[in-house]
Amino acid sequence: MIEKRDFYINGRWTAPAAARDYAVIDPSTEEPCAVISLGDRADTEAAVAAAKAALPAWRATAPEERLAYVEKILEIYKARYEEMAEAMSLEMGAPIDFARSEQAGAGTWHIENFIRAAKEFEWVHPLGDGTPGAMIAYEAIGVVGLITPWNWPMNQVTLKVIPALIAGCTMVLKPSEEAPLSSLLFAEFIDQAGVPAGVFNLVNGDGVGVGSQLSTHPDIQMISFTGSTRAGKAISIAAAETLKRVVLELGGKGANLVFADCDEKAVKRGVRHMFENTGQSCNAPSRMLVERSYYEKALEIAAQTAAETQTGNPREPGRHLGPVINKSQFEKIQGLIESGIKEGARLIAGGLGRPEGLNKGYYVRPTIFADCTPDMTIMREEIFGPVLSIMPFDTEEEAVAIANDTPYGLTNYLQTQDPVRTNRLLRALDAGMVVANGKSRGAGAPFGGVKASGRAREGGRWGIEEFCDVKSIGGWVE
Ligand code: NAD
């Protein structure tokens, strides 16, 4: 059992003001694997005060100096990479090979992309031609509160902490209480890198406690939040009184439009993508819409792909899926699978209960429903488990209308080999991100959505801008 009760405040590991133990559950065994403490108001206050005191000096450092700390953090992260992969595998059940390549890899990927973006970032630049002395300056917004979820722990933490450091902000991080071990390790990296005391602070806690204390705190200028749409709304309301900036990365219900002229790997790729991280990704392609002439073939490939998907112990090497995070997610997913059955969707893979041979752990059967209709609960709600809903469509217009008919708008996907249609639909699909034919969005591209998915733009230059105020200057002397 790991004991990690302390918080990182003002450059020191600090005991909580009041002991409130919280057991971190290993989802593969349903047993506690660590104990942390949940913070109280006194801990939040101490962390915010430390960040506030550190702000003037940190904000005034040269960008190159802040960048040097980030480069040091990257070096330490790389040296302690295996510890990070193991922490995430333990706390949220990511299979160890996936934790190494994707979960831990997301951290180094983002830090590297931010370093590149920071080197090109123009902190002060002229407004334009013909307006002499008019300048635009990007300045740190101030003390920021960072609240992260459990599903991609280091992905979320690096997308917030690193640009905040680069921008010159000081901060309080509250990671998910479900998966805090990786963040505690990350705080060790920051400490080891010698980041000045008070610049980065970590307080563990839950949403109603530390989460809402940060959201309402008058000394915090901005909350950067990733998590559920429910909590995003609560934070926006809580933050209104102090008029802070609220940047939200929320849920999704991505559509994947598969046309009959798609490449032969499109359906398999879509199913695998849906199942990746045991379906616990906000940008998962959870609604597959297939052109009717290709529908039967697509169902055949999808069922075959699900049949080939193994589920098992996250400590073992391999490409299998791990468990979902906890009991309540397991039960929520079971309830949604049940609703799919009751509402008349056709199960072509998986279903209720655990996969064969697994009696303990929050394991879910990789599940695929065919013949879904847009009004079904499984087509409307984010399931956050390895459950794919498939339906046929007849025309491009119909497919786009169904894809866009959701409160969410994070990522949509498109599979067609027609270049004209590709570009037409990349623009017509309503989302913060749209990806065709399994391609990448590119290093340093912003991540974020529209509508109920929140409107943050995290990553690269846009991610740094989020932590800045834009100052409009007149009378600058050349
Ligand atoms: P969650 O909203 O329950 O919790 C996220 C974080 O918010 C945790 O740290 C939690 O303690 C805190 N929190 C909860 N209620 C709060 C409140 N009222 N005030 C302040 N803080 C509060 O989400 P989760 O279950 O940890 O994560 C899953 C959700 O995150 C999914 O909906 C998923 O789609 C979303 N997500 C979105 C993105 C994205 O970039 N759009 C990325 C990953 C996950």
Boltz pocket constraint, residues with backbone or C-beta under 6 A from the ligand:
constraints:
  - pocket:
      binder: B
      contacts: [[A, 147], [A, 148], [A, 149], [A, 150], [A, 151], [A, 152], [A, 174], [A, 175], [A, 176], [A, 177], [A, 205], [A, 206], [A, 207], [A, 208], [A, 210], [A, 211], [A, 212], [A, 215], [A, 226], [A, 227], [A, 228], [A, 229], [A, 230], [A, 231], [A, 232], [A, 234], [A, 235], [A, 249], [A, 250], [A, 251], [A, 252], [A, 281], [A, 282], [A, 382], [A, 384], [A, 410], [A, 449], [A, 453], [A, 454]]
      max_distance: 6.0
